[in-house]
Amino acid sequence: MNRLANASSPYLRAHADNPVAWFPWGAEAFALAAERDVPVMVSIGYSTCHWCHVMARESFQDAETAAALNAGFVSIKVDREEHPDVDAAYLDAASAFTPHLGWPLGRVAKSCSAGAGRSLKRVARCHHR
């Protein structure tokens, strides 16, 4: 169903059976979002995060929620321990909207030309607009 079953991260593999069509962080997800002309939904968490597992159980394992995500977004799952640079960029961008941040961190972002192949500062600037 999604592309996380062979991920090196245990956190990503824990989401491999979700009905959400997850992509790991990478150029493939951003290219598909641009091709489909849909935003990306980036969900950042880590293995020992209690609320990350609650969100997975209550939202990402729900068929109706997954169908909505799959229809309108390209969904990207990020392990903050594997990609601290991505986590930092999205935390920085999200801090413009709220001072209360933590994990899981989920953000919807437009699929601009600044994707995983570009610098994270450009990604954050693009998604911050």
N, CA, C and O atoms as a Tinker XYZ file with bonds, in Angstrom:
   516  protein
     1  N      0.824000   -1.193000    0.000000    73     2
     2  CA     0.000000    0.000000    0.000000    64     1     3
     3  C      0.863000    1.248000    0.000000    63     2     4     5
     4  O      0.565000    2.189000   -0.736000    81     3
     5  N      1.936000    1.291000    0.810000    73     3     6
     6  CA     2.803000    2.461000    0.789000    64     5     7
     7  C      4.255000    2.012000    0.639000    63     6     8     9
     8  O      4.532000    0.822000    0.493000    81     7
     9  N      5.156000    2.951000    0.676000    73     7    10
    10  CA     6.554000    2.682000    0.352000    64     9    11
    11  C      7.459000    2.612000    1.580000    63    10    12    13
    12  O      8.650000    2.903000    1.476000    81    11
    13  N      6.924000    2.236000    2.733000    73    11    14
    14  CA     7.720000    2.264000    3.956000    64    13    15
    15  C      8.196000    0.896000    4.435000    63    14    16    17
    16  O      8.995000    0.825000    5.369000    81    15
    17  N      7.738000   -0.168000    3.836000    73    15    18
    18  CA     8.056000   -1.517000    4.337000    64    17    19
    19  C      9.550000   -1.810000    4.351000    63    18    20    21
    20  O     10.020000   -2.543000    5.221000    81    19
    21  N     10.299000   -1.262000    3.418000    73    19    22
    22  CA    11.733000   -1.544000    3.343000    64    21    23
    23  C     12.588000   -0.400000    3.857000    63    22    24    25
    24  O     13.796000   -0.374000    3.619000    81    23
    25  N     11.980000    0.541000    4.557000    73    23    26
    26  CA    12.731000    1.678000    5.088000    64    25    27
    27  C     13.732000    1.220000    6.143000    63    26    28    29
    28  O     13.505000    0.223000    6.828000    81    27
    29  N     14.822000    1.936000    6.271000    73    27    30
    30  CA    15.811000    1.592000    7.300000    64    29    31
    31  C     15.332000    2.000000    8.690000    63    30    32    33
    32  O     15.771000    1.428000    9.688000    81    31
    33  N     14.446000    2.974000    8.763000    73    31    34
    34  CA    13.961000    3.485000   10.046000    64    33    35
    35  C     12.856000    2.597000   10.623000    63    34    36    37
    36  O     11.872000    2.317000    9.939000    81    35
    37  N     13.008000    2.152000   11.879000    73    35    38
    38  CA    11.932000    1.392000   12.526000    64    37    39
    39  C     10.635000    2.202000   12.628000    63    38    40    41
    40  O      9.543000    1.641000   12.539000    81    39
    41  N     10.758000    3.523000   12.816000    73    39    42
    42  CA     9.570000    4.381000   12.901000    64    41    43
    43  C      8.802000    4.348000   11.584000    63    42    44    45
    44  O      7.578000    4.216000   11.588000    81    43
    45  N      9.495000    4.466000   10.472000    73    43    46
    46  CA     8.819000    4.412000    9.170000    64    45    47
    47  C      8.215000    3.032000    8.930000    63    46    48    49
    48  O      7.080000    2.926000    8.467000    81    47
    49  N      8.959000    1.982000    9.239000    73    47    50
    50  CA     8.432000    0.620000    9.042000    64    49    51
    51  C      7.183000    0.370000    9.878000    63    50    52    53
    52  O      6.324000   -0.418000    9.485000    81    51
    53  N      7.072000    1.038000   11.035000    73    51    54
    54  CA     5.884000    0.875000   11.873000    64    53    55
    55  C      4.630000    1.406000   11.178000    63    54    56    57
    56  O      3.516000    1.052000   11.564000    81    55
    57  N      4.799000    2.244000   10.165000    73    55    58
    58  CA     3.672000    2.814000    9.419000    64    57    59
    59  C      3.449000    2.109000    8.081000    63    58    60    61
    60  O      2.620000    2.544000    7.282000    81    59
    61  N      4.178000    1.034000    7.838000    73    59    62
    62  CA     4.093000    0.351000    6.546000    64    61    63
    63  C      2.723000   -0.254000    6.276000    63    62    64    65
    64  O      2.343000   -0.424000    5.117000    81    63
    65  N      1.976000   -0.581000    7.324000    73    63    66
    66  CA     0.653000   -1.182000    7.111000    64    65    67
    67  C     -0.484000   -0.165000    7.186000    63    66    68    69
    68  O     -1.654000   -0.540000    7.115000    81    67
    69  N     -0.148000    1.125000    7.328000    73    67    70
    70  CA    -1.187000    2.163000    7.288000    64    69    71
    71  C     -1.813000    2.204000    5.906000    63    70    72    73
    72  O     -1.121000    1.955000    4.918000    81    71
    73  N     -3.102000    2.510000    5.803000    73    71    74
    74  CA    -3.716000    2.671000    4.485000    64    73    75
    75  C     -3.316000    3.974000    3.786000    63    74    76    77
    76  O     -3.650000    4.172000    2.618000    81    75
    77  N     -2.606000    4.860000    4.486000    73    75    78
    78  CA    -2.083000    6.065000    3.852000    64    77    79
    79  C     -0.962000    5.649000    2.901000    63    78    80    81
    80  O     -0.121000    4.821000    3.252000    81    79
    81  N     -0.950000    6.220000    1.710000    73    79    82
    82  CA     0.073000    5.895000    0.701000    64    81    83
    83  C      1.353000    6.684000    0.989000    63    82    84    85
    84  O      1.747000    7.557000    0.216000    81    83
    85  N      1.986000    6.361000    2.104000    73    83    86
    86  CA     3.178000    7.085000    2.553000    64    85    87
    87  C      4.342000    6.940000    1.588000    63    86    88    89
    88  O      4.529000    5.901000    0.955000    81    87
    89  N      5.112000    8.005000    1.497000    73    87    90
    90  CA     6.427000    8.008000    0.865000    64    89    91
    91  C      7.431000    8.359000    1.943000    63    90    92    93
    92  O      7.104000    9.120000    2.854000    81    91
    93  N      8.641000    7.830000    1.872000    73    91    94
    94  CA     9.687000    8.359000    2.742000    64    93    95
    95  C     10.141000    9.707000    2.172000    63    94    96    97
    96  O      9.857000   10.020000    1.015000    81    95
    97  N     10.837000   10.495000    2.972000    73    95    98
    98  CA    11.364000   11.774000    2.499000    64    97    99
    99  C     12.260000   11.513000    1.297000    63    98   100   101
   100  O     13.174000   10.693000    1.376000    81    99
   101  N     12.013000   12.191000    0.199000    73    99   102
   102  CA    12.855000   12.043000   -0.977000    64   101   103
   103  C     12.246000   12.696000   -2.200000    63   102   104   105
   104  O     11.091000   13.122000   -2.191000    81   103
   105  N     13.036000   12.766000   -3.240000    73   103   106
   106  CA    12.653000   13.451000   -4.475000    64   105   107
   107  C     11.427000   12.829000   -5.135000    63   106   108   109
   108  O     10.638000   13.541000   -5.757000    81   107
   109  N     11.252000   11.510000   -5.010000    73   107   110
   110  CA    10.122000   10.832000   -5.650000    64   109   111
   111  C      8.781000   11.411000   -5.200000    63   110   112   113
   112  O      7.887000   11.620000   -6.020000    81   111
   113  N      8.645000   11.665000   -3.923000    73   111   114
   114  CA     7.385000   12.202000   -3.391000    64   113   115
   115  C      7.105000   13.597000   -3.935000    63   114   116   117
   116  O      5.981000   13.896000   -4.338000    81   115
   117  N      8.125000   14.450000   -3.946000    73   115   118
   118  CA     7.935000   15.810000   -4.439000    64   117   119
   119  C      7.649000   15.830000   -5.936000    63   118   120   121
   120  O      6.857000   16.646000   -6.408000    81   119
   121  N      8.287000   14.938000   -6.677000    73   119   122
   122  CA     8.028000   14.860000   -8.119000    64   121   123
   123  C      6.587000   14.432000   -8.389000    63   122   124   125
   124  O      5.928000   14.980000   -9.272000    81   123
   125  N      6.103000   13.452000   -7.627000    73   123   126
   126  CA     4.727000   13.001000   -7.810000    64   125   127
   127  C      3.734000   14.106000   -7.439000    63   126   128   129
   128  O      2.725000   14.284000   -8.121000    81   127
   129  N      4.012000   14.840000   -6.376000    73   127   130
   130  CA     3.126000   15.941000   -5.981000    64   129   131
   131  C      3.074000   17.005000   -7.078000    63   130   132   133
   132  O      2.005000   17.534000   -7.383000    81   131
   133  N      4.214000   17.313000   -7.660000    73   131   134
   134  CA     4.236000   18.291000   -8.744000    64   133   135
   135  C      3.491000   17.763000   -9.964000    63   134   136   137
   136  O      2.749000   18.501000  -10.612000    81   135
   137  N      3.689000   16.495000  -10.273000    73   135   138
   138  CA     3.006000   15.872000  -11.411000    64   137   139
   139  C      1.488000   15.862000  -11.209000    63   138   140   141
   140  O      0.737000   16.158000  -12.138000    81   139
   141  N      1.043000   15.527000  -10.011000    73   139   142
   142  CA    -0.397000   15.486000   -9.700000    64   141   143
   143  C     -0.968000   16.870000   -9.399000    63   142   144   145
   144  O     -2.186000   17.045000   -9.353000    81   143
   145  N     -0.083000   17.857000   -9.192000    73   143   146
   146  CA    -0.471000   19.218000   -8.825000    64   145   147
   147  C     -1.280000   19.223000   -7.525000    63   146   148   149
   148  O     -2.349000   19.827000   -7.437000    81   147
   149  N     -0.738000   18.533000   -6.525000    73   147   150
   150  CA    -1.343000   18.475000   -5.198000    64   149   151
   151  C     -0.280000   18.848000   -4.163000    63   150   152   153
   152  O      0.915000   18.713000   -4.426000    81   151
   153  N     -0.709000   19.315000   -2.989000    73   151   154
   154  CA     0.266000   19.601000   -1.932000    64   153   155
   155  C      0.798000   18.309000   -1.312000    63   154   156   157
   156  O      0.237000   17.229000   -1.499000    81   155
   157  N      1.879000   18.450000   -0.583000    73   155   158
   158  CA     2.399000   17.335000    0.202000    64   157   159
   159  C      1.906000   17.504000    1.636000    63   158   160   161
   160  O      1.701000   18.623000    2.107000    81   159
   161  N      1.721000   16.393000    2.314000    73   159   162
   162  CA     1.420000   16.398000    3.738000    64   161   163
   163  C      2.613000   15.703000    4.390000    63   162   164   165
   164  O      2.822000   14.503000    4.212000    81   163
   165  N      3.378000   16.467000    5.137000    73   163   166
   166  CA     4.589000   15.953000    5.782000    64   165   167
   167  C      4.265000   15.671000    7.238000    63   166   168   169
   168  O      3.804000   16.555000    7.961000    81   167
   169  N      4.505000   14.443000    7.667000    73   167   170
   170  CA     4.291000   14.038000    9.051000    64   169   171
   171  C      5.629000   13.602000    9.632000    63   170   172   173
   172  O      6.245000   12.652000    9.150000    81   171
   173  N      6.072000   14.306000   10.671000    73   171   174
   174  CA     7.380000   14.052000   11.279000    64   173   175
   175  C      7.175000   13.515000   12.694000    63   174   176   177
   176  O      6.390000   14.058000   13.471000    81   175
   177  N      7.887000   12.451000   13.011000    73   175   178
   178  CA     7.805000   11.863000   14.339000    64   177   179
   179  C      9.034000   11.014000   14.623000    63   178   180   181
   180  O     10.049000   11.117000   13.934000    81   179
   181  N      8.928000   10.173000   15.645000    73   179   182
   182  CA    10.033000    9.283000   15.999000    64   181   183
   183  C      9.496000    8.107000   16.808000    63   182   184   185
   184  O      8.384000    8.156000   17.335000    81   183
   185  N     10.286000    7.072000   16.896000    73   183   186
   186  CA     9.834000    5.790000   17.448000    64   185   187
   187  C      9.319000    5.840000   18.870000    63   186   188   189
   188  O      8.333000    5.173000   19.186000    81   187
   189  N      9.949000    6.603000   19.730000    73   187   190
   190  CA     9.556000    6.593000   21.143000    64   189   191
   191  C      8.571000    7.708000   21.497000    63   190   192   193
   192  O      8.345000    7.978000   22.676000    81   191
   193  N      7.995000    8.345000   20.507000    73   191   194
   194  CA     7.035000    9.428000   20.712000    64   193   195
   195  C      5.642000    8.841000   20.955000    63   194   196   197
   196  O      5.039000    8.265000   20.049000    81   195
   197  N      5.141000    8.988000   22.170000    73   195   198
   198  CA     3.828000    8.448000   22.513000    64   197   199
   199  C      2.736000    9.003000   21.602000    63   198   200   201
   200  O      1.936000    8.242000   21.058000    81   199
   201  N      2.699000   10.325000   21.431000    73   199   202
   202  CA     1.628000   10.948000   20.654000    64   201   203
   203  C      1.713000   10.616000   19.171000    63   202   204   205
   204  O      0.704000   10.655000   18.468000    81   203
   205  N      2.918000   10.287000   18.689000    73   203   206
   206  CA     3.061000    9.855000   17.290000    64   205   207
   207  C      2.309000    8.548000   17.083000    63   206   208   209
   208  O      1.658000    8.361000   16.055000    81   207
   209  N      2.395000    7.645000   18.052000    73   207   210
   210  CA     1.707000    6.356000   17.952000    64   209   211
   211  C      0.193000    6.527000   18.123000    63   210   212   213
   212  O     -0.592000    5.817000   17.495000    81   211
   213  N     -0.205000    7.465000   18.969000    73   211   214
   214  CA    -1.631000    7.752000   19.132000    64   213   215
   215  C     -2.190000    8.292000   17.819000    63   214   216   217
   216  O     -3.255000    7.864000   17.375000    81   215
   217  N     -1.482000    9.222000   17.201000    73   215   218
   218  CA    -1.953000    9.781000   15.931000    64   217   219
   219  C     -2.025000    8.706000   14.856000    63   218   220   221
   220  O     -2.968000    8.678000   14.065000    81   219
   221  N     -1.050000    7.839000   14.826000    73   219   222
   222  CA    -1.073000    6.746000   13.845000    64   221   223
   223  C     -2.315000    5.891000   14.033000    63   222   224   225
   224  O     -3.007000    5.565000   13.069000    81   223
   225  N     -2.592000    5.532000   15.275000    73   223   226
   226  CA    -3.731000    4.674000   15.579000    64   225   227
   227  C     -5.067000    5.369000   15.288000    63   226   228   229
   228  O     -5.971000    4.768000   14.709000    81   227
   229  N     -5.183000    6.636000   15.695000    73   227   230
   230  CA    -6.463000    7.330000   15.586000    64   229   231
   231  C     -6.697000    7.987000   14.230000    63   230   232   233
   232  O     -7.845000    8.248000   13.870000    81   231
   233  N     -5.656000    8.256000   13.482000    73   231   234
   234  CA    -5.823000    8.958000   12.205000    64   233   235
   235  C     -5.312000    8.157000   11.013000    63   234   236   237
   236  O     -6.064000    7.892000   10.076000    81   235
   237  N     -4.049000    7.773000   11.042000    73   235   238
   238  CA    -3.436000    7.177000    9.856000    64   237   239
   239  C     -3.871000    5.739000    9.605000    63   238   240   241
   240  O     -3.689000    5.229000    8.500000    81   239
   241  N     -4.443000    5.076000   10.608000    73   239   242
   242  CA    -4.979000    3.733000   10.390000    64   241   243
   243  C     -6.466000    3.764000   10.058000    63   242   244   245
   244  O     -7.072000    2.717000    9.828000    81   243
   245  N     -7.055000    4.949000   10.032000    73   243   246
   246  CA    -8.464000    5.121000    9.710000    64   245   247
   247  C     -8.640000    5.174000    8.194000    63   246   248   249
   248  O     -8.002000    5.984000    7.521000    81   247
   249  N     -9.500000    4.317000    7.658000    73   247   250
   250  CA    -9.676000    4.216000    6.207000    64   249   251
   251  C    -10.188000    5.512000    5.587000    63   250   252   253
   252  O     -9.747000    5.892000    4.503000    81   251
   253  N    -11.106000    6.190000    6.257000    73   251   254
   254  CA   -11.668000    7.428000    5.710000    64   253   255
   255  C    -10.618000    8.547000    5.671000    63   254   256   257
   256  O    -10.521000    9.280000    4.687000    81   255
   257  N     -9.842000    8.669000    6.741000    73   255   258
   258  CA    -8.772000    9.663000    6.779000    64   257   259
   259  C     -7.732000    9.358000    5.711000    63   258   260   261
   260  O     -7.281000   10.255000    4.999000    81   259
   261  N     -7.354000    8.094000    5.602000    73   259   262
   262  CA    -6.365000    7.692000    4.595000    64   261   263
   263  C     -6.859000    7.985000    3.187000    63   262   264   265
   264  O     -6.094000    8.456000    2.346000    81   263
   265  N     -8.137000    7.707000    2.922000    73   263   266
   266  CA    -8.692000    7.970000    1.592000    64   265   267
   267  C     -8.610000    9.456000    1.255000    63   266   268   269
   268  O     -8.279000    9.817000    0.126000    81   267
   269  N     -8.909000   10.314000    2.219000    73   267   270
   270  CA    -8.831000   11.760000    1.992000    64   269   271
   271  C     -7.386000   12.200000    1.733000    63   270   272   273
   272  O     -7.126000   12.993000    0.828000    81   271
   273  N     -6.458000   11.683000    2.527000    73   271   274
   274  CA    -5.048000   12.012000    2.311000    64   273   275
   275  C     -4.575000   11.513000    0.955000    63   274   276   277
   276  O     -3.909000   12.242000    0.221000    81   275
   277  N     -4.912000   10.286000    0.622000    73   275   278
   278  CA    -4.459000    9.701000   -0.644000    64   277   279
   279  C     -5.031000   10.430000   -1.850000    63   278   280   281
   280  O     -4.364000   10.536000   -2.879000    81   279
   281  N     -6.255000   10.932000   -1.740000    73   279   282
   282  CA    -6.901000   11.614000   -2.870000    64   281   283
   283  C     -6.364000   13.029000   -3.073000    63   282   284   285
   284  O     -6.242000   13.489000   -4.208000    81   283
   285  N     -6.047000   13.711000   -1.995000    73   283   286
   286  CA    -5.733000   15.129000   -2.123000    64   285   287
   287  C     -4.303000   15.543000   -1.870000    63   286   288   289
   288  O     -3.966000   16.719000   -2.008000    81   287
   289  N     -3.448000   14.591000   -1.498000    73   287   290
   290  CA    -2.073000   14.924000   -1.116000    64   289   291
   291  C     -1.127000   13.810000   -1.533000    63   290   292   293
   292  O     -1.551000   12.696000   -1.842000    81   291
   293  N      0.145000   14.124000   -1.536000    73   291   294
   294  CA     1.190000   13.114000   -1.490000    64   293   295
   295  C      1.704000   13.176000   -0.058000    63   294   296   297
   296  O      2.196000   14.214000    0.386000    81   295
   297  N      1.591000   12.074000    0.656000    73   295   298
   298  CA     1.923000   12.031000    2.085000    64   297   299
   299  C      3.339000   11.518000    2.289000    63   298   300   301
   300  O      3.732000   10.489000    1.741000    81   299
   301  N      4.096000   12.261000    3.090000    73   299   302
   302  CA     5.504000   11.946000    3.354000    64   301   303
   303  C      5.671000   11.732000    4.849000    63   302   304   305
   304  O      5.294000   12.587000    5.650000    81   303
   305  N      6.231000   10.601000    5.222000    73   303   306
   306  CA     6.502000   10.276000    6.632000    64   305   307
   307  C      8.007000   10.448000    6.855000    63   306   308   309
   308  O      8.822000    9.911000    6.104000    81   307
   309  N      8.361000   11.207000    7.902000    73   307   310
   310  CA     9.758000   11.506000    8.204000    64   309   311
   311  C     10.069000   11.083000    9.633000    63   310   312   313
   312  O      9.328000   11.412000   10.558000    81   311
   313  N     11.165000   10.355000    9.810000    73   311   314
   314  CA    11.698000   10.045000   11.135000    64   313   315
   315  C     12.659000   11.170000   11.487000    63   314   316   317
   316  O     13.693000   11.336000   10.840000    81   315
   317  N     12.318000   11.943000   12.515000    73   315   318
   318  CA    13.144000   13.095000   12.870000    64   317   319
   319  C     14.548000   12.686000   13.311000    63   318   320   321
   320  O     15.478000   13.489000   13.232000    81   319
   321  N     14.708000   11.458000   13.771000    73   319   322
   322  CA    16.033000   10.997000   14.174000    64   321   323
   323  C     16.885000   10.637000   12.959000    63   322   324   325
   324  O     18.114000   10.672000   13.022000    81   323
   325  N     16.234000   10.297000   11.871000    73   323   326
   326  CA    16.934000    9.966000   10.632000    64   325   327
   327  C     17.210000   11.224000    9.800000    63   326   328   329
   328  O     18.208000   11.294000    9.082000    81   327
   329  N     16.319000   12.215000    9.903000    73   327   330
   330  CA    16.438000   13.466000    9.144000    64   329   331
   331  C     16.269000   14.674000   10.053000    63   330   332   333
   332  O     15.271000   15.387000    9.946000    81   331
   333  N     17.236000   14.921000   10.956000    73   331   334
   334  CA    17.101000   16.072000   11.856000    64   333   335
   335  C     17.083000   17.403000   11.109000    63   334   336   337
   336  O     16.511000   18.375000   11.602000    81   335
   337  N     17.697000   17.462000    9.934000    73   335   338
   338  CA    17.695000   18.679000    9.137000    64   337   339
   339  C     16.291000   18.996000    8.616000    63   338   340   341
   340  O     15.881000   20.157000    8.610000    81   339
   341  N     15.564000   17.985000    8.186000    73   339   342
   342  CA    14.189000   18.166000    7.714000    64   341   343
   343  C     13.311000   18.595000    8.889000    63   342   344   345
   344  O     12.506000   19.518000    8.763000    81   343
   345  N     13.467000   17.932000   10.017000    73   343   346
   346  CA    12.710000   18.273000   11.213000    64   345   347
   347  C     12.951000   19.729000   11.591000    63   346   348   349
   348  O     12.001000   20.459000   11.873000    81   347
   349  N     14.195000   20.153000   11.601000    73   347   350
   350  CA    14.531000   21.527000   11.981000    64   349   351
   351  C     13.922000   22.532000   11.003000    63   350   352   353
   352  O     13.415000   23.571000   11.426000    81   351
   353  N     13.963000   22.241000    9.713000    73   351   354
   354  CA    13.405000   23.161000    8.715000    64   353   355
   355  C     11.896000   23.304000    8.877000    63   354   356   357
   356  O     11.365000   24.412000    8.803000    81   355
   357  N     11.207000   22.191000    9.098000    73   355   358
   358  CA     9.752000   22.259000    9.261000    64   357   359
   359  C      9.358000   22.864000   10.606000    63   358   360   361
   360  O      8.351000   23.568000   10.687000    81   359
   361  N     10.128000   22.606000   11.661000    73   359   362
   362  CA     9.867000   23.264000   12.939000    64   361   363
   363  C     10.018000   24.775000   12.789000    63   362   364   365
   364  O      9.211000   25.540000   13.317000    81   363
   365  N     11.055000   25.201000   12.068000    73   363   366
   366  CA    11.286000   26.622000   11.850000    64   365   367
   367  C     10.116000   27.242000   11.090000    63   366   368   369
   368  O      9.618000   28.301000   11.473000    81   367
   369  N      9.678000   26.591000   10.022000    73   367   370
   370  CA     8.554000   27.107000    9.237000    64   369   371
   371  C      7.263000   27.124000   10.065000    63   370   372   373
   372  O      6.502000   28.090000   10.008000    81   371
   373  N      7.020000   26.074000   10.819000    73   371   374
   374  CA     5.789000   25.977000   11.614000    64   373   375
   375  C      5.766000   26.983000   12.752000    63   374   376   377
   376  O      4.693000   27.398000   13.189000    81   375
   377  N      6.926000   27.379000   13.235000    73   375   378
   378  CA     6.977000   28.316000   14.366000    64   377   379
   379  C      6.423000   29.689000   14.000000    63   378   380   381
   380  O      6.136000   30.492000   14.888000    81   379
   381  N      6.271000   29.969000   12.716000    73   379   382
   382  CA     5.661000   31.232000   12.296000    64   381   383
   383  C      4.167000   31.260000   12.618000    63   382   384   385
   384  O      3.562000   32.330000   12.686000    81   383
   385  N      3.578000   30.085000   12.815000    73   383   386
   386  CA     2.138000   29.985000   13.038000    64   385   387
   387  C      1.767000   29.710000   14.488000    63   386   388   389
   388  O      0.669000   30.061000   14.922000    81   387
   389  N      2.659000   29.092000   15.236000    73   387   390
   390  CA     2.357000   28.771000   16.631000    64   389   391
   391  C      3.655000   28.593000   17.415000    63   390   392   393
   392  O      4.630000   28.055000   16.891000    81   391
   393  N      3.668000   29.040000   18.659000    73   391   394
   394  CA     4.844000   28.801000   19.489000    64   393   395
   395  C      4.814000   27.418000   20.146000    63   394   396   397
   396  O      5.803000   26.997000   20.746000    81   395
   397  N      3.708000   26.724000   20.038000    73   395   398
   398  CA     3.522000   25.436000   20.706000    64   397   399
   399  C      3.773000   24.315000   19.705000    63   398   400   401
   400  O      2.868000   23.902000   18.981000    81   399
   401  N      4.997000   23.834000   19.673000    73   399   402
   402  CA     5.377000   22.811000   18.701000    64   401   403
   403  C      5.840000   21.553000   19.407000    63   402   404   405
   404  O      6.281000   21.592000   20.555000    81   403
   405  N      5.734000   20.458000   18.717000    73   403   406
   406  CA     6.188000   19.174000   19.231000    64   405   407
   407  C      5.906000   18.116000   18.195000    63   406   408   409
   408  O      5.723000   18.418000   17.015000    81   407
   409  N      5.871000   16.884000   18.634000    73   407   410
   410  CA     5.678000   15.769000   17.716000    64   409   411
   411  C      4.480000   14.954000   18.145000    63   410   412   413
   412  O      4.227000   14.795000   19.339000    81   411
   413  N      3.767000   14.453000   17.213000    73   411   414
   414  CA     4.044000   14.495000   15.782000    64   413   415
   415  C      3.844000   15.899000   15.230000    63   414   416   417
   416  O      2.972000   16.647000   15.674000    81   415
   417  N      4.662000   16.229000   14.264000    73   415   418
   418  CA     4.556000   17.506000   13.568000    64   417   419
   419  C      4.033000   17.212000   12.179000    63   418   420   421
   420  O      4.704000   16.550000   11.387000    81   419
   421  N      2.857000   17.690000   11.881000    73   419   422
   422  CA     2.269000   17.491000   10.562000    64   421   423
   423  C      2.040000   18.833000    9.898000    63   422   424   425
   424  O      1.491000   19.747000   10.514000    81   423
   425  N      2.454000   18.960000    8.656000    73   423   426
   426  CA     2.280000   20.195000    7.913000    64   425   427
   427  C      1.894000   19.884000    6.483000    63   426   428   429
   428  O      2.405000   18.947000    5.869000    81   427
   429  N      0.984000   20.688000    5.966000    73   427   430
   430  CA     0.630000   20.630000    4.556000    64   429   431
   431  C      1.429000   21.722000    3.878000    63   430   432   433
   432  O      1.490000   22.854000    4.358000    81   431
   433  N      2.035000   21.379000    2.770000    73   431   434
   434  CA     2.875000   22.338000    2.054000    64   433   435
   435  C      2.641000   22.206000    0.563000    63   434   436   437
   436  O      2.355000   21.121000    0.058000    81   435
   437  N      2.763000   23.311000   -0.125000    73   435   438
   438  CA     2.576000   23.237000   -1.565000    64   437   439
   439  C      3.747000   22.483000   -2.193000    63   438   440   441
   440  O      4.850000   22.449000   -1.649000    81   439
   441  N      3.485000   21.896000   -3.323000    73   439   442
   442  CA     4.527000   21.118000   -4.001000    64   441   443
   443  C      5.257000   22.041000   -4.966000    63   442   444   445
   444  O      5.016000   22.013000   -6.172000    81   443
   445  N      6.150000   22.858000   -4.420000    73   443   446
   446  CA     6.902000   23.798000   -5.241000    64   445   447
   447  C      8.135000   23.106000   -5.807000    63   446   448   449
   448  O      8.392000   21.937000   -5.519000    81   447
   449  N      8.877000   23.825000   -6.600000    73   447   450
   450  CA    10.051000   23.233000   -7.230000    64   449   451
   451  C     11.159000   22.936000   -6.233000    63   450   452   453
   452  O     12.097000   22.205000   -6.550000    81   451
   453  N     11.063000   23.491000   -5.040000    73   451   454
   454  CA    12.068000   23.212000   -4.012000    64   453   455
   455  C     11.657000   21.951000   -3.272000    63   454   456   457
   456  O     10.909000   22.017000   -2.296000    81   455
   457  N     12.130000   20.823000   -3.720000    73   455   458
   458  CA    11.793000   19.551000   -3.093000    64   457   459
   459  C     12.985000   18.974000   -2.382000    63   458   460   461
   460  O     13.890000   19.706000   -1.981000    81   459
   461  N     12.995000   17.679000   -2.222000    73   459   462
   462  CA    14.049000   17.019000   -1.461000    64   461   463
   463  C     15.416000   17.177000   -2.098000    63   462   464   465
   464  O     16.431000   17.054000   -1.412000    81   463
   465  N     15.465000   17.444000   -3.387000    73   463   466
   466  CA    16.744000   17.616000   -4.061000    64   465   467
   467  C     17.334000   19.002000   -3.876000    63   466   468   469
   468  O     18.476000   19.241000   -4.268000    81   467
   469  N     16.589000   19.908000   -3.296000    73   467   470
   470  CA    17.049000   21.278000   -3.089000    64   469   471
   471  C     17.477000   21.443000   -1.641000    63   470   472   473
   472  O     17.270000   20.560000   -0.809000    81   471
   473  N     18.085000   22.604000   -1.354000    73   471   474
   474  CA    18.511000   22.848000    0.013000    64   473   475
   475  C     17.286000   22.962000    0.917000    63   474   476   477
   476  O     16.226000   23.405000    0.474000    81   475
   477  N     17.427000   22.571000    2.159000    73   475   478
   478  CA    16.313000   22.639000    3.098000    64   477   479
   479  C     15.902000   24.071000    3.383000    63   478   480   481
   480  O     14.740000   24.323000    3.702000    81   479
   481  N     16.834000   25.022000    3.277000    73   479   482
   482  CA    16.448000   26.424000    3.454000    64   481   483
   483  C     15.490000   26.839000    2.346000    63   482   484   485
   484  O     14.537000   27.574000    2.601000    81   483
   485  N     15.727000   26.380000    1.124000    73   483   486
   486  CA    14.821000   26.702000    0.026000    64   485   487
   487  C     13.480000   26.011000    0.220000    63   486   488   489
   488  O     12.436000   26.588000   -0.086000    81   487
   489  N     13.495000   24.781000    0.726000    73   487   490
   490  CA    12.245000   24.075000    1.005000    64   489   491
   491  C     11.447000   24.849000    2.045000    63   490   492   493
   492  O     10.254000   25.088000    1.858000    81   491
   493  N     12.088000   25.239000    3.129000    73   491   494
   494  CA    11.401000   25.968000    4.195000    64   493   495
   495  C     10.872000   27.304000    3.683000    63   494   496   497
   496  O      9.751000   27.689000    4.016000    81   495
   497  N     11.661000   28.018000    2.875000    73   495   498
   498  CA    11.190000   29.299000    2.321000    64   497   499
   499  C      9.995000   29.083000    1.423000    63   498   500   501
   500  O      9.022000   29.833000    1.502000    81   499
   501  N     10.044000   28.073000    0.571000    73   499   502
   502  CA     8.951000   27.805000   -0.346000    64   501   503
   503  C      7.685000   27.464000    0.424000    63   502   504   505
   504  O      6.606000   27.954000    0.090000    81   503
   505  N      7.802000   26.638000    1.439000    73   503   506
   506  CA     6.647000   26.170000    2.192000    64   505   507
   507  C      6.172000   27.199000    3.205000    63   506   508   509
   508  O      5.067000   27.087000    3.736000    81   507
   509  N      7.002000   28.201000    3.477000    73   507   510
   510  CA     6.667000   29.232000    4.450000    64   509   511
   511  C      5.826000   30.334000    3.799000    63   510   512   513
   512  O      5.154000   31.089000    4.503000    81   511
   513  N      5.853000   30.436000    2.479000    73   511   514
   514  CA     5.101000   31.484000    1.770000    64   513   515
   515  C      3.638000   31.298000    1.897000    63   514   516
   516  O      2.865000   32.091000    1.360000    81   515
